Amino acid sequence: MIELFGDATGNSIRAAIALEESGLTFEPRKVALARGEHRAAQYLQLNPTGRVPTLVDSDGPGGERLVLTQSNAIMLYIAEKSGTLLPSSAVERARALEWLFFFVTDVIAPNAQAFILSRDSTAAHGDAVRRLKERAFALYEHVDRRLAERPFLAGRVFTLADIAGYTITTASESELRWEALPHVRGWLERVGARPAVERGRRLFRSDA
Ligand SMILES: N[C@@H](CCC(=O)N[C@@H](CS)C(=O)NCC(=O)O)C(=O)O
């Protein structure tokens, strides 16, 4: 059995969408950050960093139990286990990884740092927050050009790269200059219309 421990945050939602899209059977286990459940001793045994998500596969490689942290490692594990979410063509597969890491390192990571700084009440970090976000969001014109000629980031098929791009783009929706991004807009609607994406987005929401 696969269990996914998480909450309604970008990192957990990426793993949740990947599982929903993969068709693998799994059980969600809510770890309510607002209630401090990620710092409970039982959860820390699974993920000593006290962060979400964590995946537990009782039937991992070689039939062994696997406990896996890091949302992007979890997505890749799900893709490999299910044989989905990465194209079979070598070129499209390389493109899927290229765009996955583009979003993870160049867009999601600086946004996460900006979020942490914006919540730090001990000092004013306004300039740093603005600079980090500007640098990340300036890249969206590059994304728009990419999506002008293909439905998904890697090419013809939906991949892990689209999941990574989708979660951060929806989270940043009010901050993007949409008039310059018509193809990103179309892609966002295309991805959001996928039933598995919608299920993954809602998985850990308390109103779901
Ligand atoms: N690089 C990790 C980041 C995990 C992470 O920072 N998760 C956040 C929620 S999105 C968390 O658990 N925060 C709780 C805390 O920092 O106390 C991943 O991709 O899984």
The ligand as an SDF file (V2000), in Angstrom:
LIG
                    3D

 20 19  0  0  0  0  0  0  0  0999 V2000
   11.9820   20.4940   -0.5620 N   0  0  0  0  0  0  0  0  0  0  0  0
   10.8760   19.9470    0.2000 C   0  0  0  0  0  0  0  0  0  0  0  0
   10.1820   21.1020    0.9110 C   0  0  0  0  0  0  0  0  0  0  0  0
    9.1180   20.6180    1.8570 C   0  0  0  0  0  0  0  0  0  0  0  0
    8.4980   21.7970    2.6130 C   0  0  0  0  0  0  0  0  0  0  0  0
    9.1490   22.8180    2.8620 O   0  0  0  0  0  0  0  0  0  0  0  0
    7.2200   21.6260    2.9830 N   0  0  0  0  0  0  0  0  0  0  0  0
    6.5370   22.6720    3.7240 C   0  0  0  0  0  0  0  0  0  0  0  0
    5.1000   22.8010    3.2490 C   0  0  0  0  0  0  0  0  0  0  0  0
    4.9910   23.2850    1.5450 S   0  0  0  0  0  0  0  0  0  0  0  0
    6.4840   22.2950    5.1910 C   0  0  0  0  0  0  0  0  0  0  0  0
    6.3120   21.1470    5.5180 O   0  0  0  0  0  0  0  0  0  0  0  0
    6.6060   23.2770    6.0790 N   0  0  0  0  0  0  0  0  0  0  0  0
    6.4980   23.0680    7.4880 C   0  0  0  0  0  0  0  0  0  0  0  0
    7.6270   23.7150    8.2290 C   0  0  0  0  0  0  0  0  0  0  0  0
    8.5590   24.2300    7.5940 O   0  0  0  0  0  0  0  0  0  0  0  0
    7.5470   23.7170    9.4610 O   0  0  0  0  0  0  0  0  0  0  0  0
    9.9240   19.1870   -0.7420 C   0  0  0  0  0  0  0  0  0  0  0  0
    9.9050   19.5030   -1.9420 O   0  0  0  0  0  0  0  0  0  0  0  0
    9.2350   18.2600   -0.3080 O   0  0  0  0  0  0  0  0  0  0  0  0
  1  2  1  0
  2  3  1  0
  2 18  1  0
  3  4  1  0
  4  5  1  0
  5  6  2  0
  5  7  1  0
  7  8  1  0
  8  9  1  0
  8 11  1  0
  9 10  1  0
 11 12  2  0
 11 13  1  0
 13 14  1  0
 14 15  1  0
 15 16  2  0
 15 17  1  0
 18 19  2  0
 18 20  1  0
M  END
$$$$
